[in-house]
Amino acid sequence: MPDRSHNTANLFARMWRDYLHPYWARIGLALFFLIIEGSTLGLLSWMLKPLFDQVFVGGDTGAIWWVGGVIFALFLLRAGTYIVNRSLMTSVSLSVSTTMQADLLRHIMTLDSRFFQDNPPGAVIERVQGDSIAVQGVWSTFISGAGRDLVSLLSLFGVAIAVDPWWTLTALVGAPLLIVPTVLVQRYIRRKMRQNRINASQRATRLDEVLHGINAVKLNRMEDYQHSRFSAIVDRIRRAEIKMSATGATVPALVDVVTGIGFVGVLALGGAEVTRGERTVGEFMSFFTAMALAFQPLRRLGSLAGTWQIAAASLERIYAVLDMRPSIISGPRSAPPPDTTIRFDDVRLSYDETEVLRGLSFVAEDGQTTALVGPSGAGKSTVFNLLTRMVDAQSGQITLGGVPLREFDLGTLRDQFSTVSQDAALFDETLMENILLGHPVDEDALRRATVAAHVADFTDALPQGLETPVGPRGSALSGGQRQRVAIARAILRDSPVLLLDEATSALDAASERLVQQALDELSVGRTTLVIAHRLSTVRRADKIIVIEAGRVVEQGSHDQLMAAGGAYAALVRLQFGDK
């Protein structure tokens, strides 16, 4: 098991290097004002000596004004430095948090598909948002809070030592009692916080699944079931938070006990000296006030043991993601291929123990339409994932224009493909934003694309036109409308290879006719790969490849395969009877 204390130090050192270092000047300025603010408590306690000795005991009424003026000036100074320091550190902590969230999202988008299979959206959201927010205030707390309290304690103990070192030692006689409980509390809170971050991820995942599957929840009357599952998760979080709060209060509570022991000792020692005339009342009150003012900073510093571990647990989770590296790496080639002939040569791919492709080999000729047909689970969609390098094969070779896919820069490779699938991924933005996908084009090109994809057929009648929001996951649009938006994207993308994955299988007859017409126009002059269960949509393909159990079992044109009477003919008879 790793050394957790060493690990914690490394985590915060990395955070300084990666995120806080750019703000060193702002942090340094905050520290300057922090030192001034923290020192005011020591000066306030020191000013009680002349207040008691010269004014209250000595009867010097003239000293009231200069002593009172100094004390008032110290309060003004403390207020001003607090405002400046708090503003500076809030700016730093928010800047660090937003940068960390952006970095996490950017990095997560580079990770392989397996990461998203192992980590549901809710858990990833909690990692990006919840953990970074948990870390957000740590530096503000430690620099502004702990730093100020530490400076205050140093100044207050300086006053106490200046008055009488033996009184100071007496006040601290119980301090060793804090050492072991503080270590145990830190370990306990760190362990509990790690588990609670996992619970928070489960909570976010459950919410994400319920809200995105709300129709299924209602139709299947799962409200009570989902409520009970969610309640169980939040109840675990509640119990853990209570335990952490109770445990975290242990150290501040012990500070109270230790402080009480010290006060009794100082009263016994110092009180006797004052009554004997060996010490003045002002000296005792200055010392007593310094120790009393040190009480709250000590309690706050004691509670920071838990705060430190909470932040450390979240930092562990953040850096665990940032340290992940994708296995799919860009190649050196940034030039597009000479043509778009696609070749699979003895390609094999397994997911864990499940073998999906078992030596798949075929050629899709440049500029032609090639259809992939076969039963569900045969590996057809995997072909598209391999072409775009969403996954990589364990063996065999795939080339585009004679160039192995692994040699291409990932951006260059993916620029060669436009994909239209059965489940068109739409974002909760406007129609225009869903079509452009962050790539602005001129209005004429946009209009041509929406007309060609038959998007204009329904947007022209909308009051907001292309500025109409599509709702979460495109829920404000019908299936056919979502497909037409996806086709408009592909038209604007203008890639040389078109991948169609069950693009019309979920549509009604009218929508299918419009979508198929747009797809036919889009396919002209492009290398097109089509996956379709509706064999009527692939009859005109230049080549039909039949895949079963991850292998090609036959290929040819529709007429050739029907004449052969093999697997394809059997599929046609299954769908259309004896036709």
C-alpha positions as CSV (number, residue, x, y, z in Angstrom):
1,M,0.0,0.0,0.0
2,P,1.4,3.4,-0.9
3,D,2.5,5.9,1.7
4,R,-0.6,8.1,1.9
5,S,1.1,11.1,3.6
6,H,3.8,11.1,1.0
7,N,1.2,10.7,-1.7
8,T,-0.8,13.7,-0.3
9,A,2.3,15.9,-0.4
10,N,2.9,14.8,-4.0
11,L,-0.7,15.6,-4.9
12,F,-0.6,19.1,-3.6
13,A,2.8,19.7,-5.1
14,R,1.4,18.7,-8.5
15,M,-1.5,21.0,-8.0
16,W,0.8,23.9,-7.3
17,R,2.9,23.1,-10.4
18,D,0.0,22.5,-12.7
19,Y,-2.6,25.0,-11.6
20,L,-1.5,27.4,-8.9
21,H,1.9,28.4,-10.1
22,P,0.6,30.8,-12.8
23,Y,-1.0,32.8,-10.0
24,W,2.1,33.0,-7.8
25,A,2.1,36.8,-7.9
26,R,-1.6,37.1,-6.8
27,I,-1.0,34.5,-4.1
28,G,2.1,36.3,-2.9
29,L,0.2,39.6,-2.6
30,A,-2.6,37.8,-0.7
31,L,0.1,36.3,1.6
32,F,1.4,39.9,2.3
33,F,-2.1,41.1,3.3
34,L,-2.6,37.9,5.2
35,I,0.5,38.5,7.3
36,I,-0.7,42.0,8.1
37,E,-4.2,40.7,9.0
38,G,-2.9,37.9,11.2
39,S,-0.5,40.1,13.0
40,T,-3.2,42.5,14.1
41,L,-4.4,40.1,16.8
42,G,-1.0,40.0,18.5
43,L,-0.9,43.8,18.4
44,L,-4.4,44.0,19.8
45,S,-3.4,41.8,22.8
46,W,-0.2,43.8,23.2
47,M,-2.2,47.0,23.5
48,L,-4.1,45.8,26.5
49,K,-0.9,46.2,28.6
50,P,-0.9,50.0,28.4
51,L,-4.7,50.0,28.5
52,F,-4.7,48.3,31.9
53,D,-1.4,49.6,33.4
54,Q,-1.7,53.2,32.3
55,V,-5.4,53.8,32.1
56,F,-7.3,51.5,34.4
57,V,-4.7,51.1,37.1
58,G,-2.5,54.2,36.6
59,G,-5.4,56.6,36.0
60,D,-3.8,58.3,33.0
61,T,-7.0,59.5,31.2
62,G,-4.9,61.1,28.4
63,A,-3.7,57.7,27.4
64,I,-7.2,56.6,26.6
65,W,-7.2,58.5,23.3
66,W,-3.9,57.2,21.9
67,V,-4.5,53.6,23.1
68,G,-8.1,53.7,21.7
69,G,-6.9,55.3,18.5
70,V,-4.3,52.5,17.9
71,I,-6.8,49.8,18.7
72,F,-9.4,51.3,16.3
73,A,-6.7,51.7,13.6
74,L,-5.8,48.0,14.1
75,F,-9.5,47.0,13.6
76,L,-9.7,49.1,10.4
77,L,-6.4,47.6,9.1
78,R,-7.7,44.1,9.9
79,A,-11.0,44.8,8.0
80,G,-9.3,46.2,4.9
81,T,-6.7,43.5,4.6
82,Y,-9.4,40.8,5.0
83,I,-11.4,42.2,2.1
84,V,-8.3,42.4,-0.2
85,N,-7.0,39.0,0.8
86,R,-10.4,37.3,0.5
87,S,-11.0,38.8,-3.0
88,L,-7.5,37.7,-4.2
89,M,-7.8,34.1,-3.0
90,T,-11.4,33.7,-4.2
91,S,-10.2,34.8,-7.7
92,V,-7.4,32.3,-7.5
93,S,-9.5,29.4,-6.3
94,L,-12.3,30.0,-8.9
95,S,-9.7,30.3,-11.7
96,V,-8.0,27.1,-10.7
97,S,-11.3,25.3,-10.4
98,T,-12.6,26.3,-13.8
99,T,-9.2,25.6,-15.4
100,M,-9.2,22.1,-13.8
101,Q,-12.7,21.4,-15.0
102,A,-11.8,22.4,-18.6
103,D,-8.6,20.4,-18.5
104,L,-10.5,17.3,-17.2
105,L,-13.1,17.5,-19.9
106,R,-10.5,18.1,-22.6
107,H,-8.5,15.1,-21.4
108,I,-11.5,12.8,-20.9
109,M,-12.5,13.4,-24.6
110,T,-9.1,12.0,-25.6
111,L,-9.6,8.7,-23.8
112,D,-10.6,5.4,-25.4
113,S,-14.2,4.1,-25.7
114,R,-13.5,1.6,-22.9
115,F,-13.2,4.5,-20.4
116,F,-16.8,5.5,-21.2
117,Q,-18.0,1.9,-21.0
118,D,-16.5,1.5,-17.5
119,N,-17.5,5.0,-16.3
120,P,-21.2,6.1,-16.8
121,P,-21.9,9.7,-17.7
122,G,-23.1,10.6,-14.1
123,A,-19.8,9.3,-12.6
124,V,-17.8,11.3,-15.2
125,I,-19.8,14.4,-14.5
126,E,-19.2,14.0,-10.8
127,R,-15.5,13.5,-11.4
128,V,-15.3,16.7,-13.5
129,Q,-17.6,18.8,-11.4
130,G,-17.9,17.4,-7.9
131,D,-14.3,16.6,-7.3
132,S,-13.0,19.9,-8.7
133,I,-15.4,21.9,-6.6
134,A,-14.3,19.9,-3.5
135,V,-10.7,21.0,-4.3
136,Q,-11.8,24.5,-5.2
137,G,-11.7,26.0,-1.8
138,V,-8.7,24.2,-0.4
139,W,-6.1,26.7,-1.3
140,S,-8.2,29.6,-0.4
141,T,-8.9,27.8,2.9
142,F,-5.3,26.9,3.6
143,I,-3.7,30.2,2.4
144,S,-6.3,32.6,3.6
145,G,-7.7,30.6,6.5
146,A,-4.9,28.5,7.8
147,G,-2.2,31.0,6.8
148,R,-4.0,33.9,8.6
149,D,-4.6,31.7,11.7
150,L,-1.0,30.5,11.7
151,V,0.3,34.1,11.5
152,S,-2.2,35.1,14.2
153,L,-1.0,32.3,16.5
154,L,2.6,33.2,15.9
155,S,2.0,36.9,16.8
156,L,-0.2,35.9,19.8
157,F,2.4,33.5,21.1
158,G,5.1,36.1,20.4
159,V,3.2,38.4,22.7
160,A,2.7,35.6,25.3
161,I,6.4,34.7,25.3
162,A,7.4,38.4,25.5
163,V,5.2,38.7,28.6
164,D,6.4,35.5,30.3
165,P,7.9,32.3,28.6
166,W,7.0,30.1,31.6
167,W,3.4,31.1,31.5
168,T,3.4,30.2,27.7
169,L,4.8,26.8,28.4
170,T,2.2,26.2,31.1
171,A,-0.5,27.2,28.6
172,L,0.7,24.6,26.1
173,V,1.3,21.8,28.6
174,G,-1.6,19.7,27.1
175,A,-0.6,20.2,23.4
176,P,1.0,16.7,23.0
177,L,-2.4,15.2,23.6
178,L,-3.4,16.4,20.1
179,I,-0.8,14.5,18.1
180,V,-2.2,11.0,18.0
181,P,-5.9,11.9,17.6
182,T,-5.0,14.3,14.7
183,V,-3.2,11.5,12.8
184,L,-6.1,9.0,13.3
185,V,-8.7,11.6,12.3
186,Q,-6.9,12.4,9.1
187,R,-6.7,8.7,8.1
188,Y,-10.3,8.1,8.9
189,I,-11.6,11.1,7.0
190,R,-9.4,10.3,4.0
191,R,-10.8,6.8,3.8
192,K,-14.4,7.8,4.3
193,M,-14.1,10.6,1.8
194,R,-12.8,8.3,-0.9
195,Q,-15.8,6.1,-0.5
196,N,-18.1,9.1,-0.3
197,R,-16.8,10.4,-3.7
198,I,-17.7,7.0,-5.1
199,N,-21.2,7.3,-3.6
200,A,-21.5,10.8,-5.1
201,S,-20.7,9.3,-8.5
202,Q,-23.3,6.7,-8.0
203,R,-25.8,9.3,-7.1
204,A,-25.1,11.3,-10.2
205,T,-25.2,8.2,-12.4
206,R,-28.6,7.2,-10.9
207,L,-30.0,10.7,-11.5
208,D,-28.7,10.7,-15.1
209,E,-30.2,7.3,-15.9
210,V,-33.6,8.2,-14.3
211,L,-33.9,11.5,-16.0
212,H,-32.8,10.3,-19.4
213,G,-35.0,7.2,-19.1
214,I,-38.0,9.0,-17.6
215,N,-40.4,7.6,-20.2
216,A,-39.3,4.0,-19.5
217,V,-39.6,4.7,-15.8
218,K,-43.2,5.9,-16.1
219,L,-44.3,3.3,-18.6
220,N,-42.9,0.5,-16.5
221,R,-44.1,2.0,-13.3
222,M,-40.6,2.0,-11.8
223,E,-41.0,5.2,-9.8
224,D,-41.0,3.5,-6.4
225,Y,-38.1,1.2,-7.5
226,Q,-35.9,4.0,-8.7
227,H,-36.8,6.2,-5.7
228,S,-35.7,3.4,-3.3
229,R,-32.4,2.9,-5.1
230,F,-31.7,6.6,-5.1
231,S,-32.7,6.9,-1.5
232,A,-30.4,4.1,-0.5
233,I,-27.4,6.0,-2.2
234,V,-28.2,9.4,-0.6
235,D,-28.7,7.7,2.8
236,R,-25.2,6.2,2.5
237,I,-23.8,9.6,1.8
238,R,-25.8,11.1,4.7
239,R,-24.5,8.5,7.2
240,A,-20.9,9.0,5.9
241,E,-21.1,12.8,6.2
242,I,-22.4,12.6,9.7
243,K,-19.6,10.2,10.7
244,M,-17.0,12.5,9.1
245,S,-18.5,15.6,10.7
246,A,-18.4,13.9,14.1
247,T,-14.9,12.6,13.7
248,G,-13.7,15.9,12.3
249,A,-15.0,17.7,15.4
250,T,-12.8,15.6,17.6
251,V,-9.6,17.6,17.1
252,P,-11.3,21.0,17.7
253,A,-13.0,19.6,20.7
254,L,-9.6,18.3,22.1
255,V,-8.2,21.8,21.4
256,D,-10.9,23.1,23.8
257,V,-9.8,20.6,26.5
258,V,-6.1,21.4,26.0
259,T,-6.8,25.1,26.1
260,G,-8.8,24.7,29.3
261,I,-5.9,22.8,30.9
262,G,-3.6,25.6,29.9
263,F,-5.8,28.3,31.2
264,V,-6.1,26.7,34.6
265,G,-2.3,26.3,34.8
266,V,-1.8,30.0,33.8
267,L,-4.3,31.2,36.4
268,A,-2.7,29.2,39.1
269,L,0.8,30.3,38.2
270,G,0.2,33.9,36.9
271,G,-2.6,34.8,39.3
272,A,-0.3,34.1,42.3
273,E,2.4,36.3,40.8
274,V,0.1,39.2,40.2
275,T,-1.4,39.0,43.7
276,R,2.2,39.1,45.1
277,G,2.9,42.2,43.0
278,E,5.6,40.4,40.9
279,R,3.5,41.0,37.7
280,T,1.2,43.9,36.7
281,V,-2.4,43.5,35.9
282,G,-1.7,44.8,32.4
283,E,0.9,42.1,31.8
284,F,-1.5,39.4,32.9
285,M,-4.4,40.8,30.8
286,S,-2.2,41.1,27.8
287,F,-1.1,37.5,28.2
288,F,-4.5,36.2,29.0
289,T,-6.1,38.1,26.0
290,A,-3.4,36.7,23.7
291,M,-4.1,33.2,24.8
292,A,-7.9,33.8,24.6
293,L,-7.6,35.2,21.1
294,A,-5.5,32.1,20.1
295,F,-8.4,29.9,21.1
296,Q,-10.4,30.3,17.9
297,P,-7.5,30.1,15.4
298,L,-6.4,26.9,17.2
299,R,-9.8,25.3,16.8
300,R,-10.0,26.3,13.1
301,L,-6.5,24.8,12.5
302,G,-7.5,21.7,14.3
303,S,-10.5,21.3,12.0
304,L,-8.3,21.6,8.9
305,A,-7.1,18.1,9.3
306,G,-10.4,16.9,7.8
307,T,-10.5,19.6,5.2
308,W,-7.0,18.6,4.0
309,Q,-8.0,15.0,3.6
310,I,-11.3,15.8,1.8
311,A,-9.4,17.8,-0.8
312,A,-6.7,15.1,-1.0
313,A,-9.3,12.4,-1.7
314,S,-10.8,14.5,-4.6
315,L,-7.3,15.3,-5.9
316,E,-6.5,11.6,-6.0
317,R,-9.6,11.0,-8.2
318,I,-8.8,14.0,-10.4
319,Y,-5.2,13.0,-11.1
320,A,-6.2,9.3,-11.5
321,V,-8.1,10.5,-14.6
322,L,-5.5,13.0,-15.8
323,D,-2.9,10.2,-15.6
324,M,-4.8,7.9,-17.8
325,R,-3.4,7.7,-21.3
326,P,-5.3,6.7,-24.5
327,S,-4.1,3.6,-26.2
328,I,-5.3,5.0,-29.6
329,I,-2.5,7.4,-30.6
330,S,-2.3,9.7,-33.6
331,G,0.1,8.7,-36.4
332,P,2.5,11.0,-38.1
333,R,0.7,11.4,-41.4
334,S,-1.3,14.6,-41.8
335,A,-1.9,14.3,-45.6
336,P,-5.2,12.7,-46.8
337,P,-4.9,9.3,-48.6
338,P,-4.5,9.2,-52.4
339,D,-7.9,7.5,-52.7
340,T,-10.5,6.1,-50.5
341,T,-10.3,2.3,-51.2
342,I,-10.9,0.5,-47.9
343,R,-9.2,-2.8,-47.2
344,F,-9.6,-5.1,-44.2
345,D,-6.9,-7.9,-44.1
346,D,-7.4,-10.7,-41.6
347,V,-8.7,-8.3,-38.9
348,R,-9.3,-9.7,-35.5
349,L,-10.9,-8.0,-32.5
350,S,-12.1,-9.1,-29.1
351,Y,-13.8,-7.3,-26.3
352,D,-12.5,-9.0,-23.1
353,E,-13.3,-12.7,-23.7
354,T,-15.8,-12.1,-26.5
355,E,-14.3,-12.5,-30.0
356,V,-16.1,-10.1,-32.4
357,L,-14.1,-10.3,-35.6
358,R,-12.4,-13.5,-36.6
359,G,-10.1,-12.7,-39.5
360,L,-12.4,-10.3,-41.4
361,S,-11.1,-9.5,-44.9
362,F,-12.8,-7.5,-47.7
363,V,-12.3,-4.5,-50.0
364,A,-14.6,-1.5,-50.5
365,E,-13.6,0.1,-53.8
366,D,-13.1,3.8,-54.1
367,G,-16.2,5.7,-55.2
368,Q,-18.5,2.7,-54.9
369,T,-21.2,1.7,-52.5
370,T,-20.5,-1.4,-50.4
371,A,-23.2,-2.8,-48.2
372,L,-22.5,-4.9,-45.1
373,V,-25.3,-7.3,-44.1
374,G,-25.7,-10.1,-41.7
375,P,-27.4,-11.0,-38.4
376,S,-27.1,-8.8,-35.3
377,G,-23.9,-9.2,-33.5
378,A,-22.0,-10.3,-36.6
379,G,-19.5,-7.4,-36.3
380,K,-20.9,-4.9,-38.8
381,S,-20.9,-1.8,-36.6
382,T,-17.5,-2.8,-35.3
383,V,-16.2,-2.2,-38.8
384,F,-17.2,1.5,-38.6
385,N,-15.6,1.8,-35.2
386,L,-12.4,0.4,-36.5
387,L,-12.4,2.6,-39.6
388,T,-12.7,5.8,-37.5
389,R,-10.3,4.3,-34.9
390,M,-12.7,4.5,-32.0
391,V,-11.2,1.1,-31.3
392,D,-8.1,-0.7,-32.7
393,A,-7.9,-4.3,-33.8
394,Q,-5.7,-6.7,-32.0
395,S,-4.3,-8.1,-35.2
396,G,-4.6,-7.7,-39.0
397,Q,-4.4,-4.5,-41.0
398,I,-6.9,-1.9,-42.2
399,T,-5.9,0.5,-44.9
400,L,-7.4,3.6,-46.5
401,G,-6.1,4.4,-49.9
402,G,-3.3,1.8,-49.3
403,V,-2.1,3.6,-46.1
404,P,-2.5,1.8,-42.7
405,L,-5.0,3.6,-40.5
406,R,-2.5,3.8,-37.6
407,E,-0.2,6.0,-39.7
408,F,-2.8,8.8,-40.0
409,D,-3.1,11.7,-37.6
410,L,-6.4,11.0,-35.9
411,G,-7.9,14.3,-37.0
412,T,-6.9,13.7,-40.6
413,L,-8.3,10.2,-40.5
414,R,-11.6,11.2,-39.0
415,D,-11.9,14.1,-41.5
416,Q,-12.2,11.4,-44.2
417,F,-15.5,10.1,-42.8
418,S,-19.1,11.3,-42.5
419,T,-21.4,9.1,-40.4
420,V,-25.2,8.9,-40.4
421,S,-26.5,6.3,-37.9
422,Q,-29.8,5.1,-36.6
423,D,-29.3,7.1,-33.4
424,A,-28.5,10.6,-34.6
425,A,-26.6,12.3,-31.7
426,L,-28.2,15.7,-31.2
427,F,-27.2,18.2,-28.5
428,D,-29.5,20.4,-26.4
429,E,-28.8,23.4,-28.6
430,T,-30.4,25.0,-31.7
431,L,-30.9,23.3,-35.0
432,M,-28.2,25.4,-36.5
433,E,-25.7,24.6,-33.9
434,N,-26.5,20.9,-34.3
435,I,-25.9,21.1,-38.0
436,L,-22.7,23.2,-37.9
437,L,-21.2,21.4,-34.9
438,G,-18.9,24.4,-34.3
439,H,-17.7,24.7,-37.9
440,P,-19.1,27.9,-39.3
441,V,-20.0,28.0,-43.0
442,D,-21.5,30.7,-45.2
443,E,-25.3,31.0,-45.4
444,D,-25.6,29.8,-49.0
445,A,-23.8,26.5,-48.1
446,L,-26.0,26.0,-45.1
447,R,-29.1,26.6,-47.1
448,R,-28.1,24.2,-49.8
449,A,-27.3,21.5,-47.1
450,T,-30.7,22.0,-45.4
451,V,-32.6,21.8,-48.6
452,A,-30.7,18.7,-49.9
453,A,-31.2,17.0,-46.5
454,H,-34.9,18.0,-46.5
455,V,-34.3,19.8,-43.2
456,A,-35.7,23.0,-44.8
457,D,-39.0,21.1,-45.3
458,F,-39.8,21.4,-41.6
459,T,-37.6,24.3,-40.4
460,D,-39.1,26.9,-42.8
461,A,-42.4,26.4,-41.0
462,L,-40.9,26.9,-37.5
463,P,-41.2,30.4,-36.0
464,Q,-37.5,30.4,-35.0
465,G,-36.3,28.5,-38.0
466,L,-32.8,27.1,-37.6
467,E,-32.6,28.9,-34.2
468,T,-35.2,26.5,-32.8
469,P,-33.9,24.5,-29.8
470,V,-34.0,20.7,-30.4
471,G,-34.4,19.8,-26.7
472,P,-32.3,17.3,-24.7
473,R,-30.9,14.7,-27.1
474,G,-33.1,16.1,-29.8
475,S,-36.3,15.2,-28.0
476,A,-38.2,18.1,-29.7
477,L,-37.8,16.5,-33.1
478,S,-39.2,13.3,-34.6
479,G,-36.9,10.4,-35.6
480,G,-37.0,11.4,-39.3
481,Q,-36.2,15.0,-38.5
482,R,-33.2,14.0,-36.4
483,Q,-31.9,11.8,-39.2
484,R,-32.3,14.7,-41.7
485,V,-30.2,16.9,-39.4
486,A,-27.5,14.2,-39.3
487,I,-27.6,14.1,-43.1
488,A,-27.2,17.9,-43.3
489,R,-24.2,17.6,-41.1
490,A,-22.7,15.0,-43.5
491,I,-23.4,17.2,-46.5
492,L,-21.6,20.2,-44.9
493,R,-18.8,18.0,-43.7
494,D,-18.2,16.9,-47.4
495,S,-16.0,13.9,-46.5
496,P,-14.9,11.5,-49.2
497,V,-16.2,8.4,-47.3
498,L,-19.8,8.1,-46.1
499,L,-20.7,5.6,-43.4
500,L,-24.4,4.8,-43.1
501,D,-25.3,2.7,-40.1
502,E,-29.0,1.6,-40.1
503,A,-29.8,5.2,-41.1
504,T,-33.4,4.5,-42.1
505,S,-34.3,1.4,-40.0
506,A,-36.4,3.2,-37.4
507,L,-38.3,5.5,-39.7
508,D,-41.9,5.4,-41.0
509,A,-42.4,5.0,-44.8
510,A,-42.8,8.7,-45.5
511,S,-39.7,9.7,-43.5
512,E,-37.7,6.8,-44.9
513,R,-38.4,7.9,-48.5
514,L,-37.2,11.5,-47.8
515,V,-34.1,10.3,-45.9
516,Q,-33.3,7.7,-48.5
517,Q,-33.5,10.2,-51.2
518,A,-31.2,12.6,-49.4
519,L,-28.7,9.7,-48.7
520,D,-28.8,8.6,-52.4
521,E,-27.8,12.2,-53.4
522,L,-25.2,12.4,-50.7
523,S,-23.6,9.1,-51.8
524,V,-22.9,10.2,-55.4
525,G,-19.2,10.3,-56.0
526,R,-18.3,9.0,-52.6
527,T,-17.0,5.7,-51.2
528,T,-20.0,4.6,-49.2
529,L,-20.3,1.8,-46.7
530,V,-23.9,0.9,-45.7
531,I,-25.1,-1.3,-42.8
532,A,-28.7,-2.2,-43.2
533,H,-31.1,-4.8,-41.9
534,R,-33.7,-3.7,-44.4
535,L,-32.2,-5.5,-47.5
536,S,-34.4,-3.4,-49.8
537,T,-32.1,-0.5,-49.2
538,V,-29.0,-2.3,-50.3
539,R,-30.1,-4.0,-53.6
540,R,-28.5,-1.2,-55.7
541,A,-25.1,-1.4,-53.9
542,D,-22.1,-2.1,-56.1
543,K,-21.0,-4.8,-53.7
544,I,-22.8,-6.6,-50.9
545,I,-20.7,-8.3,-48.2
546,V,-22.4,-10.8,-45.9
547,I,-20.8,-11.1,-42.5
548,E,-21.5,-13.9,-40.0
549,A,-19.7,-14.4,-36.7
550,G,-17.0,-11.9,-37.6
551,R,-16.1,-13.3,-41.0
552,V,-17.1,-12.7,-44.6
553,V,-19.1,-15.6,-45.8
554,E,-19.9,-14.3,-49.3
555,Q,-19.8,-11.1,-51.4
556,G,-21.0,-9.9,-54.7
557,S,-23.9,-7.9,-56.3
558,H,-27.5,-8.5,-55.4
559,D,-28.1,-10.5,-58.5
560,Q,-24.9,-12.6,-58.1
561,L,-25.7,-13.4,-54.5
562,M,-29.3,-14.3,-55.2
563,A,-28.1,-16.6,-58.0
564,A,-25.6,-18.3,-55.7
565,G,-28.5,-19.1,-53.3
566,G,-26.3,-18.8,-50.2
567,A,-26.5,-16.8,-47.0
568,Y,-27.7,-13.6,-48.6
569,A,-30.4,-15.3,-50.5
570,A,-31.6,-16.9,-47.3
571,L,-31.7,-13.5,-45.6
572,V,-33.8,-12.1,-48.5
573,R,-36.2,-15.0,-48.4
574,L,-36.5,-14.5,-44.6
575,Q,-37.5,-10.9,-45.1
576,F,-39.5,-11.0,-48.3
577,G,-40.7,-14.6,-48.4
578,D,-40.1,-16.3,-51.8
579,K,-39.7,-13.0,-53.7
